[in-house]
Amino acid sequence: MEIVPLKFKYIPEIVSWIKSEPDMVKWAGRIFTWPMTQKQFKEHIKEGKTQPQTLFPFVMVNDNRLVGYCELSSFHRHSDQASLTRVIISPEYRNKGMAKVMIKEVLNFGFKTLDLNRVSLGVFDFNEAAIKCYKNIGFLLEGTTRESAKAGNTYWNCHLMSILKREWKY
């Protein structure tokens, strides 16, 4: 397994993993509109690559096969923090521990290369597998925003979690 910066050639495959509006909201967030398109994804990446850079997109590959995608976004140098966002695993690799591997490598980049002090994330309260993964890595629950996202006609609660550099064990 290898974690590398995103190349645009991977975008069509990543977008193909999103099969419905609820999938898009769960995996990619509300920055996109349904149906999620390659154009929206590319524009998102370009916006984050402006100076100063606020977005660090990564993919995980195994033998030239795309396994997953995630970002460190909302990077703020003055407060040394960023958010872990858009953690998306290829359907064929889900529930096999790949997210944990990818997230650990991205956190390592964040804490060592970017010298972050804090990484936060949002995860929907029904996504028990993701919550378990984040807790296992060392993220702590900070609170819950009630009915803060909408998918179709359903409102979802979002847990806010974070990990500090001094808590990071890798």
C-alpha positions as CSV (number, residue, x, y, z in Angstrom):
1,M,0.0,0.0,0.0
2,E,1.2,3.5,-0.8
3,I,-0.3,6.9,-0.1
4,V,0.4,9.5,-2.8
5,P,-0.9,12.9,-3.7
6,L,-4.0,12.8,-5.9
7,K,-3.6,12.9,-9.7
8,F,-6.6,14.0,-11.8
9,K,-6.5,10.6,-13.6
10,Y,-8.0,9.0,-10.5
11,I,-11.0,11.3,-10.3
12,P,-13.3,9.3,-12.7
13,E,-12.9,6.1,-10.6
14,I,-13.4,7.9,-7.3
15,V,-16.6,9.6,-8.6
16,S,-17.8,6.1,-9.8
17,W,-17.8,4.9,-6.2
18,I,-20.6,7.4,-5.3
19,K,-23.8,5.7,-6.4
20,S,-26.5,7.8,-4.7
21,E,-27.2,11.1,-3.0
22,P,-27.0,9.6,0.5
23,D,-23.6,7.9,-0.5
24,M,-22.4,11.3,-1.7
25,V,-23.4,13.1,1.6
26,K,-21.9,10.2,3.7
27,W,-18.6,9.8,1.8
28,A,-18.0,13.2,0.2
29,G,-20.0,15.8,2.1
30,R,-22.3,18.5,1.0
31,I,-19.7,20.6,-0.9
32,F,-20.9,18.7,-4.0
33,T,-24.4,18.6,-5.6
34,W,-26.1,15.4,-6.7
35,P,-25.3,13.9,-9.1
36,M,-21.6,14.3,-8.2
37,T,-19.5,14.9,-11.3
38,Q,-15.8,14.8,-12.2
39,K,-16.1,18.5,-13.0
40,Q,-17.2,19.3,-9.5
41,F,-14.5,17.2,-8.0
42,K,-11.8,18.8,-10.2
43,E,-13.0,22.3,-9.3
44,H,-12.9,21.4,-5.6
45,I,-9.3,20.2,-5.9
46,K,-8.3,23.3,-7.9
47,E,-9.8,25.7,-5.3
48,G,-7.9,24.1,-2.5
49,K,-4.5,24.2,-4.3
50,T,-4.5,28.1,-4.4
51,Q,-1.9,29.9,-2.4
52,P,-1.7,29.5,0.5
53,Q,-2.7,25.9,0.0
54,T,-5.6,24.7,2.2
55,L,-6.2,21.3,0.7
56,F,-4.0,18.2,0.6
57,P,-5.7,15.4,-1.3
58,F,-4.3,11.8,-1.2
59,V,-5.1,8.4,-2.7
60,M,-4.1,5.0,-1.5
61,V,-2.9,2.6,-4.2
62,N,-2.0,-1.1,-4.1
63,D,-0.3,-2.6,-7.2
64,N,-1.5,0.4,-9.3
65,R,-5.1,-0.2,-8.1
66,L,-6.9,2.6,-6.5
67,V,-8.0,1.7,-2.9
68,G,-9.1,4.9,-1.3
69,Y,-9.1,8.7,-1.2
70,C,-9.1,11.3,1.6
71,E,-8.1,14.9,2.2
72,L,-6.6,17.1,4.8
73,S,-8.6,20.2,4.2
74,S,-9.3,23.6,5.8
75,F,-5.6,23.8,6.6
76,H,-4.9,26.8,8.8
77,R,-1.2,27.6,9.3
78,H,-1.8,30.3,12.0
79,S,-3.6,27.7,14.2
80,D,-1.8,24.6,13.1
81,Q,-5.0,22.6,12.4
82,A,-6.8,20.9,9.5
83,S,-9.8,18.6,9.0
84,L,-9.8,15.0,7.8
85,T,-12.4,15.0,5.1
86,R,-13.9,12.9,2.2
87,V,-12.6,9.5,3.4
88,I,-13.8,7.3,0.6
89,I,-12.8,3.6,0.1
90,S,-13.3,1.7,-3.1
91,P,-16.4,-0.6,-2.7
92,E,-14.2,-3.7,-3.2
93,Y,-11.9,-2.7,-0.3
94,R,-14.5,-1.6,2.3
95,N,-14.6,-3.3,5.7
96,K,-11.1,-4.6,5.3
97,G,-9.2,-2.1,7.4
98,M,-8.0,0.0,4.5
99,A,-9.4,3.3,5.9
100,K,-7.4,2.9,9.0
101,V,-4.2,2.3,7.0
102,M,-4.9,5.4,4.8
103,I,-5.9,7.7,7.7
104,K,-2.8,6.8,9.7
105,E,-0.5,7.7,6.8
106,V,-2.4,11.0,6.1
107,L,-2.2,11.9,9.8
108,N,1.5,11.1,9.8
109,F,1.9,13.6,7.0
110,G,-0.2,16.2,8.8
111,F,1.5,15.9,12.1
112,K,5.1,15.5,10.8
113,T,5.2,17.3,7.5
114,L,2.7,20.1,8.1
115,D,3.5,20.2,11.9
116,L,-0.2,20.3,12.7
117,N,-1.3,20.4,16.4
118,R,-4.9,19.3,15.7
119,V,-6.9,17.3,13.2
120,S,-10.7,17.3,13.4
121,L,-13.4,15.4,11.4
122,G,-17.1,15.0,11.2
123,V,-18.8,11.6,11.0
124,F,-22.5,10.8,10.9
125,D,-23.7,9.1,14.0
126,F,-25.1,6.0,12.2
127,N,-21.7,5.3,10.6
128,E,-20.6,2.9,13.3
129,A,-17.8,1.4,11.4
130,A,-16.2,4.8,10.7
131,I,-16.6,5.9,14.3
132,K,-15.0,2.7,15.6
133,C,-12.1,3.2,13.1
134,Y,-11.5,6.8,14.2
135,K,-11.7,5.9,17.9
136,N,-9.2,3.1,17.3
137,I,-6.8,5.5,15.7
138,G,-7.1,7.9,18.7
139,F,-9.7,10.4,17.8
140,L,-11.9,11.6,20.6
141,L,-15.6,12.6,20.5
142,E,-16.0,16.4,21.1
143,G,-19.8,16.6,20.5
144,T,-22.7,16.2,18.1
145,T,-24.4,18.6,15.8
146,R,-28.0,17.5,15.6
147,E,-29.7,17.2,12.2
148,S,-26.8,19.1,10.6
149,A,-26.9,17.4,7.2
150,K,-29.7,16.5,4.9
151,A,-29.8,13.6,2.4
152,G,-33.1,13.4,0.5
153,N,-35.8,14.1,3.1
154,T,-33.8,12.8,6.1
155,Y,-31.7,14.8,8.5
156,W,-28.5,13.3,9.9
157,N,-26.6,14.0,13.2
158,C,-22.9,14.6,12.9
159,H,-20.3,13.7,15.6
160,L,-17.3,16.0,15.8
161,M,-14.1,14.3,16.6
162,S,-10.4,15.3,16.9
163,I,-6.9,14.2,17.7
164,L,-4.0,16.3,18.9
165,K,-0.4,15.9,18.0
166,R,0.5,14.9,21.6
167,E,-2.1,12.1,21.4
168,W,-0.9,10.7,18.1
169,K,0.9,7.4,18.3
170,Y,2.3,6.2,15.1
